[in-house]
Amino acid sequence: MSRSTMYQFRIDEQEKAETFAIFEQMGIKPAQAVRLFFRQVRQTHALPFPIEYTPNAATAKNLLQEDAKKDYQRHDSIDSLFAEMK
């Protein structure tokens, strides 16, 4: 039998209450739900649900801009990239 380990995390109280109520309706305990989540991640090497992302207006504008108009810079090495970032 494998040995168990404990992991703690923080969650908003309202989010916890609402989510735990849903688990109760489903007939599973929160720990079972977490184990199911972990099992799916291990099997698929991905999150078991789609991630929806809506960029803000500035990001959306930048994403839609042609690459030629973006202010891309080339670096000869990782060191020059990090020096530029400082």
Biopython code that builds the backbone (N, CA, C, O; Angstrom):
import numpy as np
from Bio.PDB.StructureBuilder import StructureBuilder

atoms = [
    (1, "MET", "N", (0.839, -1.180, 0.000)),
    (1, "MET", "CA", (0.000, 0.000, 0.000)),
    (1, "MET", "C", (0.882, 1.240, 0.000)),
    (1, "MET", "O", (1.880, 1.305, 0.717)),
    (2, "SER", "N", (0.502, 2.222, -0.813)),
    (2, "SER", "CA", (1.321, 3.427, -0.894)),
    (2, "SER", "C", (1.111, 4.314, 0.323)),
    (2, "SER", "O", (0.067, 4.274, 0.975)),
    (3, "ARG", "N", (2.108, 5.098, 0.605)),
    (3, "ARG", "CA", (2.064, 5.991, 1.756)),
    (3, "ARG", "C", (1.422, 7.315, 1.363)),
    (3, "ARG", "O", (1.741, 7.865, 0.309)),
    (4, "SER", "N", (0.542, 7.824, 2.177)),
    (4, "SER", "CA", (-0.131, 9.099, 1.900)),
    (4, "SER", "C", (0.734, 10.260, 2.345)),
    (4, "SER", "O", (1.601, 10.119, 3.207)),
    (5, "THR", "N", (0.482, 11.403, 1.744)),
    (5, "THR", "CA", (1.143, 12.629, 2.136)),
    (5, "THR", "C", (0.092, 13.724, 2.221)),
    (5, "THR", "O", (-0.983, 13.602, 1.634)),
    (6, "MET", "N", (0.393, 14.781, 2.940)),
    (6, "MET", "CA", (-0.567, 15.866, 3.106)),
    (6, "MET", "C", (-0.074, 17.091, 2.358)),
    (6, "MET", "O", (1.124, 17.373, 2.314)),
    (7, "TYR", "N", (-1.017, 17.811, 1.771)),
    (7, "TYR", "CA", (-0.720, 19.060, 1.088)),
    (7, "TYR", "C", (-1.795, 20.061, 1.477)),
    (7, "TYR", "O", (-2.981, 19.734, 1.438)),
    (8, "GLN", "N", (-1.407, 21.271, 1.850)),
    (8, "GLN", "CA", (-2.369, 22.297, 2.256)),
    (8, "GLN", "C", (-2.359, 23.439, 1.259)),
    (8, "GLN", "O", (-1.334, 23.739, 0.648)),
    (9, "PHE", "N", (-3.511, 24.071, 1.101)),
    (9, "PHE", "CA", (-3.595, 25.263, 0.268)),
    (9, "PHE", "C", (-4.665, 26.186, 0.822)),
    (9, "PHE", "O", (-5.526, 25.762, 1.593)),
    (10, "ARG", "N", (-4.608, 27.445, 0.427)),
    (10, "ARG", "CA", (-5.571, 28.432, 0.900)),
    (10, "ARG", "C", (-6.622, 28.656, -0.182)),
    (10, "ARG", "O", (-6.322, 28.652, -1.376)),
    (11, "ILE", "N", (-7.863, 28.852, 0.266)),
    (11, "ILE", "CA", (-8.965, 29.090, -0.652)),
    (11, "ILE", "C", (-9.936, 30.051, 0.028)),
    (11, "ILE", "O", (-10.089, 30.023, 1.249)),
    (12, "ASP", "N", (-10.575, 30.881, -0.744)),
    (12, "ASP", "CA", (-11.569, 31.822, -0.235)),
    (12, "ASP", "C", (-12.687, 31.054, 0.472)),
    (12, "ASP", "O", (-13.136, 30.015, -0.013)),
    (13, "GLU", "N", (-13.130, 31.567, 1.611)),
    (13, "GLU", "CA", (-14.132, 30.863, 2.423)),
    (13, "GLU", "C", (-15.434, 30.620, 1.667)),
    (13, "GLU", "O", (-16.013, 29.537, 1.759)),
    (14, "GLN", "N", (-15.895, 31.621, 0.923)),
    (14, "GLN", "CA", (-17.140, 31.453, 0.169)),
    (14, "GLN", "C", (-16.969, 30.427, -0.947)),
    (14, "GLN", "O", (-17.848, 29.595, -1.168)),
    (15, "GLU", "N", (-15.840, 30.487, -1.649)),
    (15, "GLU", "CA", (-15.562, 29.516, -2.707)),
    (15, "GLU", "C", (-15.526, 28.096, -2.131)),
    (15, "GLU", "O", (-16.046, 27.158, -2.734)),
    (16, "LYS", "N", (-14.907, 27.955, -0.961)),
    (16, "LYS", "CA", (-14.840, 26.651, -0.297)),
    (16, "LYS", "C", (-16.239, 26.149, 0.042)),
    (16, "LYS", "O", (-16.577, 25.005, -0.264)),
    (17, "ALA", "N", (-17.051, 26.991, 0.669)),
    (17, "ALA", "CA", (-18.396, 26.579, 1.080)),
    (17, "ALA", "C", (-19.242, 26.167, -0.119)),
    (17, "ALA", "O", (-19.926, 25.144, -0.077)),
    (18, "GLU", "N", (-19.197, 26.961, -1.187)),
    (18, "GLU", "CA", (-19.989, 26.655, -2.373)),
    (18, "GLU", "C", (-19.511, 25.358, -3.040)),
    (18, "GLU", "O", (-20.320, 24.527, -3.454)),
    (19, "THR", "N", (-18.205, 25.202, -3.137)),
    (19, "THR", "CA", (-17.650, 24.016, -3.787)),
    (19, "THR", "C", (-17.906, 22.763, -2.964)),
    (19, "THR", "O", (-18.283, 21.726, -3.510)),
    (20, "PHE", "N", (-17.706, 22.851, -1.658)),
    (20, "PHE", "CA", (-17.953, 21.691, -0.801)),
    (20, "PHE", "C", (-19.426, 21.279, -0.854)),
    (20, "PHE", "O", (-19.736, 20.090, -0.785)),
    (21, "ALA", "N", (-20.334, 22.252, -0.977)),
    (21, "ALA", "CA", (-21.762, 21.939, -1.090)),
    (21, "ALA", "C", (-22.035, 21.171, -2.382)),
    (21, "ALA", "O", (-22.853, 20.251, -2.393)),
    (22, "ILE", "N", (-21.370, 21.534, -3.448)),
    (22, "ILE", "CA", (-21.525, 20.821, -4.720)),
    (22, "ILE", "C", (-20.987, 19.402, -4.601)),
    (22, "ILE", "O", (-21.611, 18.455, -5.080)),
    (23, "PHE", "N", (-19.825, 19.254, -3.961)),
    (23, "PHE", "CA", (-19.283, 17.904, -3.746)),
    (23, "PHE", "C", (-20.274, 17.053, -2.958)),
    (23, "PHE", "O", (-20.477, 15.879, -3.267)),
    (24, "GLU", "N", (-20.889, 17.652, -1.941)),
    (24, "GLU", "CA", (-21.854, 16.913, -1.129)),
    (24, "GLU", "C", (-23.043, 16.464, -1.983)),
    (24, "GLU", "O", (-23.524, 15.339, -1.842)),
    (25, "GLN", "N", (-23.513, 17.344, -2.866)),
    (25, "GLN", "CA", (-24.606, 16.987, -3.770)),
    (25, "GLN", "C", (-24.196, 15.832, -4.698)),
    (25, "GLN", "O", (-25.014, 14.989, -5.064)),
    (26, "MET", "N", (-22.918, 15.821, -5.062)),
    (26, "MET", "CA", (-22.405, 14.774, -5.950)),
    (26, "MET", "C", (-22.142, 13.467, -5.200)),
    (26, "MET", "O", (-21.953, 12.416, -5.812)),
    (27, "GLY", "N", (-22.133, 13.546, -3.881)),
    (27, "GLY", "CA", (-21.892, 12.356, -3.077)),
    (27, "GLY", "C", (-20.430, 12.000, -2.923)),
    (27, "GLY", "O", (-20.092, 10.843, -2.674)),
    (28, "ILE", "N", (-19.547, 13.002, -3.072)),
    (28, "ILE", "CA", (-18.114, 12.751, -2.877)),
    (28, "ILE", "C", (-17.561, 13.729, -1.853)),
    (28, "ILE", "O", (-18.111, 14.808, -1.636)),
    (29, "LYS", "N", (-16.484, 13.335, -1.243)),
    (29, "LYS", "CA", (-15.804, 14.191, -0.268)),
    (29, "LYS", "C", (-14.782, 15.056, -1.026)),
    (29, "LYS", "O", (-14.310, 14.665, -2.093)),
    (30, "PRO", "N", (-14.444, 16.229, -0.475)),
    (30, "PRO", "CA", (-13.465, 17.099, -1.132)),
    (30, "PRO", "C", (-12.137, 16.380, -1.420)),
    (30, "PRO", "O", (-11.549, 16.579, -2.483)),
    (31, "ALA", "N", (-11.669, 15.562, -0.498)),
    (31, "ALA", "CA", (-10.407, 14.845, -0.721)),
    (31, "ALA", "C", (-10.516, 13.910, -1.921)),
    (31, "ALA", "O", (-9.561, 13.761, -2.684)),
    (32, "GLN", "N", (-11.674, 13.282, -2.088)),
    (32, "GLN", "CA", (-11.875, 12.400, -3.245)),
    (32, "GLN", "C", (-11.830, 13.213, -4.539)),
    (32, "GLN", "O", (-11.256, 12.773, -5.534)),
    (33, "ALA", "N", (-12.433, 14.392, -4.520)),
    (33, "ALA", "CA", (-12.429, 15.255, -5.702)),
    (33, "ALA", "C", (-11.000, 15.664, -6.071)),
    (33, "ALA", "O", (-10.634, 15.676, -7.246)),
    (34, "VAL", "N", (-10.206, 15.995, -5.065)),
    (34, "VAL", "CA", (-8.809, 16.385, -5.325)),
    (34, "VAL", "C", (-8.032, 15.199, -5.892)),
    (34, "VAL", "O", (-7.245, 15.362, -6.824)),
    (35, "ARG", "N", (-8.249, 14.004, -5.333)),
    (35, "ARG", "CA", (-7.559, 12.820, -5.862)),
    (35, "ARG", "C", (-7.970, 12.537, -7.311)),
    (35, "ARG", "O", (-7.133, 12.164, -8.133)),
    (36, "LEU", "N", (-9.261, 12.716, -7.623)),
    (36, "LEU", "CA", (-9.719, 12.537, -9.003)),
    (36, "LEU", "C", (-9.043, 13.540, -9.938)),
    (36, "LEU", "O", (-8.611, 13.192, -11.037)),
    (37, "PHE", "N", (-8.962, 14.783, -9.485)),
    (37, "PHE", "CA", (-8.295, 15.818, -10.276)),
    (37, "PHE", "C", (-6.834, 15.442, -10.538)),
    (37, "PHE", "O", (-6.367, 15.494, -11.676)),
    (38, "PHE", "N", (-6.115, 15.064, -9.473)),
    (38, "PHE", "CA", (-4.710, 14.690, -9.615)),
    (38, "PHE", "C", (-4.548, 13.496, -10.552)),
    (38, "PHE", "O", (-3.636, 13.472, -11.378)),
    (39, "ARG", "N", (-5.425, 12.512, -10.424)),
    (39, "ARG", "CA", (-5.347, 11.316, -11.270)),
    (39, "ARG", "C", (-5.501, 11.693, -12.744)),
    (39, "ARG", "O", (-4.767, 11.192, -13.596)),
    (40, "GLN", "N", (-6.458, 12.580, -13.044)),
    (40, "GLN", "CA", (-6.667, 13.003, -14.428)),
    (40, "GLN", "C", (-5.458, 13.765, -14.972)),
    (40, "GLN", "O", (-5.065, 13.572, -16.123)),
    (41, "VAL", "N", (-4.878, 14.618, -14.153)),
    (41, "VAL", "CA", (-3.692, 15.367, -14.586)),
    (41, "VAL", "C", (-2.552, 14.393, -14.892)),
    (41, "VAL", "O", (-1.864, 14.535, -15.903)),
    (42, "ARG", "N", (-2.356, 13.408, -14.016)),
    (42, "ARG", "CA", (-1.300, 12.412, -14.248)),
    (42, "ARG", "C", (-1.535, 11.631, -15.530)),
    (42, "ARG", "O", (-0.593, 11.395, -16.287)),
    (43, "GLN", "N", (-2.770, 11.228, -15.789)),
    (43, "GLN", "CA", (-3.066, 10.406, -16.959)),
    (43, "GLN", "C", (-2.983, 11.190, -18.263)),
    (43, "GLN", "O", (-2.535, 10.659, -19.279)),
    (44, "THR", "N", (-3.410, 12.446, -18.241)),
    (44, "THR", "CA", (-3.478, 13.222, -19.482)),
    (44, "THR", "C", (-2.336, 14.216, -19.658)),
    (44, "THR", "O", (-2.145, 14.762, -20.745)),
    (45, "HIS", "N", (-1.584, 14.450, -18.597)),
    (45, "HIS", "CA", (-0.523, 15.468, -18.605)),
    (45, "HIS", "C", (-1.084, 16.835, -18.986)),
    (45, "HIS", "O", (-0.418, 17.628, -19.651)),
    (46, "ALA", "N", (-2.322, 17.099, -18.556)),
    (46, "ALA", "CA", (-2.990, 18.371, -18.845)),
    (46, "ALA", "C", (-4.077, 18.588, -17.807)),
    (46, "ALA", "O", (-4.458, 17.671, -17.080)),
    (47, "LEU", "N", (-4.565, 19.806, -17.752)),
    (47, "LEU", "CA", (-5.708, 20.075, -16.888)),
    (47, "LEU", "C", (-6.940, 19.405, -17.502)),
    (47, "LEU", "O", (-7.103, 19.419, -18.722)),
    (48, "PRO", "N", (-7.797, 18.827, -16.683)),
    (48, "PRO", "CA", (-8.930, 18.085, -17.230)),
    (48, "PRO", "C", (-10.132, 18.954, -17.599)),
    (48, "PRO", "O", (-11.273, 18.491, -17.563)),
    (49, "PHE", "N", (-9.875, 20.203, -17.951)),
    (49, "PHE", "CA", (-10.942, 21.108, -18.363)),
    (49, "PHE", "C", (-10.310, 22.217, -19.188)),
    (49, "PHE", "O", (-9.127, 22.515, -19.025)),
    (50, "PRO", "N", (-11.091, 22.835, -20.078)),
    (50, "PRO", "CA", (-10.527, 23.921, -20.886)),
    (50, "PRO", "C", (-10.322, 25.183, -20.046)),
    (50, "PRO", "O", (-11.094, 25.461, -19.128)),
    (51, "ILE", "N", (-9.297, 25.924, -20.366)),
    (51, "ILE", "CA", (-9.029, 27.196, -19.710)),
    (51, "ILE", "C", (-9.463, 28.296, -20.670)),
    (51, "ILE", "O", (-8.947, 28.403, -21.783)),
    (52, "GLU", "N", (-10.404, 29.100, -20.235)),
    (52, "GLU", "CA", (-10.858, 30.208, -21.061)),
    (52, "GLU", "C", (-10.140, 31.464, -20.613)),
    (52, "GLU", "O", (-10.085, 31.777, -19.424)),
    (53, "TYR", "N", (-9.595, 32.171, -21.572)),
    (53, "TYR", "CA", (-8.842, 33.381, -21.269)),
    (53, "TYR", "C", (-9.337, 34.491, -22.178)),
    (53, "TYR", "O", (-9.346, 34.344, -23.400)),
    (54, "THR", "N", (-9.746, 35.590, -21.585)),
    (54, "THR", "CA", (-10.164, 36.756, -22.343)),
    (54, "THR", "C", (-9.178, 37.869, -22.030)),
    (54, "THR", "O", (-9.173, 38.405, -20.922)),
    (55, "PRO", "N", (-8.343, 38.218, -23.004)),
    (55, "PRO", "CA", (-7.357, 39.267, -22.738)),
    (55, "PRO", "C", (-8.012, 40.632, -22.583)),
    (55, "PRO", "O", (-9.093, 40.881, -23.116)),
    (56, "ASN", "N", (-7.337, 41.516, -21.842)),
    (56, "ASN", "CA", (-7.841, 42.882, -21.726)),
    (56, "ASN", "C", (-7.638, 43.598, -23.061)),
    (56, "ASN", "O", (-7.003, 43.053, -23.964)),
    (57, "ALA", "N", (-8.165, 44.795, -23.190)),
    (57, "ALA", "CA", (-8.146, 45.524, -24.463)),
    (57, "ALA", "C", (-6.727, 45.744, -24.987)),
    (57, "ALA", "O", (-6.475, 45.570, -26.179)),
    (58, "ALA", "N", (-5.799, 46.126, -24.104)),
    (58, "ALA", "CA", (-4.420, 46.391, -24.544)),
    (58, "ALA", "C", (-3.751, 45.119, -25.054)),
    (58, "ALA", "O", (-3.067, 45.149, -26.077)),
    (59, "THR", "N", (-3.938, 44.018, -24.362)),
    (59, "THR", "CA", (-3.342, 42.746, -24.785)),
    (59, "THR", "C", (-3.964, 42.276, -26.090)),
    (59, "THR", "O", (-3.253, 41.825, -26.989)),
    (60, "ALA", "N", (-5.279, 42.375, -26.203)),
    (60, "ALA", "CA", (-5.961, 41.966, -27.432)),
    (60, "ALA", "C", (-5.454, 42.769, -28.627)),
    (60, "ALA", "O", (-5.216, 42.211, -29.698)),
    (61, "LYS", "N", (-5.290, 44.081, -28.440)),
    (61, "LYS", "CA", (-4.790, 44.936, -29.524)),
    (61, "LYS", "C", (-3.390, 44.497, -29.937)),
    (61, "LYS", "O", (-3.094, 44.416, -31.129)),
    (62, "ASN", "N", (-2.529, 44.212, -28.967)),
    (62, "ASN", "CA", (-1.167, 43.790, -29.253)),
    (62, "ASN", "C", (-1.144, 42.431, -29.955)),
    (62, "ASN", "O", (-0.355, 42.223, -30.877)),
    (63, "LEU", "N", (-1.995, 41.517, -29.527)),
    (63, "LEU", "CA", (-2.038, 40.194, -30.144)),
    (63, "LEU", "C", (-2.476, 40.265, -31.605)),
    (63, "LEU", "O", (-2.007, 39.489, -32.438)),
    (64, "LEU", "N", (-3.371, 41.192, -31.909)),
    (64, "LEU", "CA", (-3.896, 41.307, -33.265)),
    (64, "LEU", "C", (-2.996, 42.118, -34.190)),
    (64, "LEU", "O", (-3.167, 42.100, -35.408)),
    (65, "GLN", "N", (-2.049, 42.821, -33.611)),
    (65, "GLN", "CA", (-1.134, 43.638, -34.409)),
    (65, "GLN", "C", (-0.203, 42.742, -35.229)),
    (65, "GLN", "O", (0.199, 41.674, -34.768)),
    (66, "GLU", "N", (0.135, 43.174, -36.431)),
    (66, "GLU", "CA", (1.062, 42.412, -37.271)),
    (66, "GLU", "C", (2.425, 42.328, -36.584)),
    (66, "GLU", "O", (2.858, 43.272, -35.923)),
    (67, "ASP", "N", (3.094, 41.182, -36.750)),
    (67, "ASP", "CA", (4.408, 41.002, -36.122)),
    (67, "ASP", "C", (5.393, 42.075, -36.553)),
    (67, "ASP", "O", (6.211, 42.526, -35.752)),
    (68, "ALA", "N", (5.322, 42.485, -37.809)),
    (68, "ALA", "CA", (6.263, 43.485, -38.318)),
    (68, "ALA", "C", (6.130, 44.818, -37.588)),
    (68, "ALA", "O", (7.080, 45.600, -37.546)),
    (69, "LYS", "N", (4.962, 45.078, -37.016)),
    (69, "LYS", "CA", (4.735, 46.344, -36.324)),
    (69, "LYS", "C", (5.016, 46.255, -34.827)),
    (69, "LYS", "O", (4.981, 47.262, -34.120)),
    (70, "LYS", "N", (5.289, 45.060, -34.357)),
    (70, "LYS", "CA", (5.592, 44.894, -32.936)),
    (70, "LYS", "C", (7.053, 45.230, -32.688)),
    (70, "LYS", "O", (7.887, 45.119, -33.586)),
    (71, "ASP", "N", (7.351, 45.633, -31.483)),
    (71, "ASP", "CA", (8.705, 46.059, -31.132)),
    (71, "ASP", "C", (9.539, 44.866, -30.643)),
    (71, "ASP", "O", (10.033, 44.865, -29.515)),
    (72, "TYR", "N", (9.688, 43.857, -31.502)),
    (72, "TYR", "CA", (10.493, 42.695, -31.132)),
    (72, "TYR", "C", (11.968, 43.051, -31.190)),
    (72, "TYR", "O", (12.391, 43.862, -32.013)),
    (73, "GLN", "N", (12.743, 42.441, -30.312)),
    (73, "GLN", "CA", (14.180, 42.649, -30.315)),
    (73, "GLN", "C", (14.871, 41.295, -30.338)),
    (73, "GLN", "O", (14.405, 40.346, -29.707)),
    (74, "ARG", "N", (15.969, 41.204, -31.057)),
    (74, "ARG", "CA", (16.751, 39.966, -31.093)),
    (74, "ARG", "C", (17.919, 40.072, -30.128)),
    (74, "ARG", "O", (18.480, 41.147, -29.915)),
    (75, "HIS", "N", (18.270, 38.936, -29.554)),
    (75, "HIS", "CA", (19.417, 38.871, -28.648)),
    (75, "HIS", "C", (20.299, 37.712, -29.071)),
    (75, "HIS", "O", (19.817, 36.652, -29.471)),
    (76, "ASP", "N", (21.593, 37.933, -28.975)),
    (76, "ASP", "CA", (22.545, 36.901, -29.373)),
    (76, "ASP", "C", (22.727, 35.841, -28.296)),
    (76, "ASP", "O", (23.191, 34.735, -28.575)),
    (77, "SER", "N", (22.361, 36.184, -27.069)),
    (77, "SER", "CA", (22.534, 35.226, -25.980)),
    (77, "SER", "C", (21.491, 35.487, -24.899)),
    (77, "SER", "O", (20.859, 36.543, -24.860)),
    (78, "ILE", "N", (21.332, 34.526, -24.051)),
    (78, "ILE", "CA", (20.415, 34.679, -22.927)),
    (78, "ILE", "C", (20.904, 35.761, -21.981)),
    (78, "ILE", "O", (20.105, 36.471, -21.369)),
    (79, "ASP", "N", (22.222, 35.885, -21.864)),
    (79, "ASP", "CA", (22.802, 36.923, -21.004)),
    (79, "ASP", "C", (22.421, 38.321, -21.485)),
    (79, "ASP", "O", (22.095, 39.186, -20.673)),
    (80, "SER", "N", (22.458, 38.551, -22.808)),
    (80, "SER", "CA", (22.086, 39.880, -23.309)),
    (80, "SER", "C", (20.585, 40.143, -23.118)),
    (80, "SER", "O", (20.172, 41.282, -22.901)),
    (81, "LEU", "N", (19.785, 39.091, -23.200)),
    (81, "LEU", "CA", (18.346, 39.234, -22.943)),
    (81, "LEU", "C", (18.117, 39.673, -21.495)),
    (81, "LEU", "O", (17.381, 40.626, -21.236)),
    (82, "PHE", "N", (18.752, 38.973, -20.558)),
    (82, "PHE", "CA", (18.560, 39.326, -19.152)),
    (82, "PHE", "C", (19.155, 40.699, -18.820)),
    (82, "PHE", "O", (18.624, 41.414, -17.970)),
    (83, "ALA", "N", (20.237, 41.063, -19.476)),
    (83, "ALA", "CA", (20.805, 42.394, -19.261)),
    (83, "ALA", "C", (19.838, 43.473, -19.732)),
    (83, "ALA", "O", (19.729, 44.530, -19.111)),
    (84, "GLU", "N", (19.141, 43.206, -20.827)),
    (84, "GLU", "CA", (18.134, 44.140, -21.339)),
    (84, "GLU", "C", (16.963, 44.287, -20.390)),
    (84, "GLU", "O", (16.373, 45.362, -20.287)),
    (85, "MET", "N", (16.628, 43.225, -19.706)),
    (85, "MET", "CA", (15.478, 43.223, -18.799)),
    (85, "MET", "C", (15.748, 43.973, -17.509)),
    (85, "MET", "O", (14.810, 44.395, -16.832)),
    (86, "LYS", "N", (17.025, 44.149, -17.154)),
    (86, "LYS", "CA", (17.367, 44.833, -15.896)),
    (86, "LYS", "C", (17.185, 46.295, -15.968)),
    (86, "LYS", "O", (17.434, 46.997, -14.987)),
]
sb = StructureBuilder()
sb.init_structure("model")
sb.init_model(0)
sb.init_chain("A")
sb.init_seg("    ")
for serial, (resi, resn, name, xyz) in enumerate(atoms, 1):
    if name == "N":
        sb.init_residue(resn, " ", resi, " ")
    sb.init_atom(name, np.array(xyz, "f"), 0.0, 1.0, " ", f" {name:<3s}", serial, name[0])
structure = sb.get_structure()
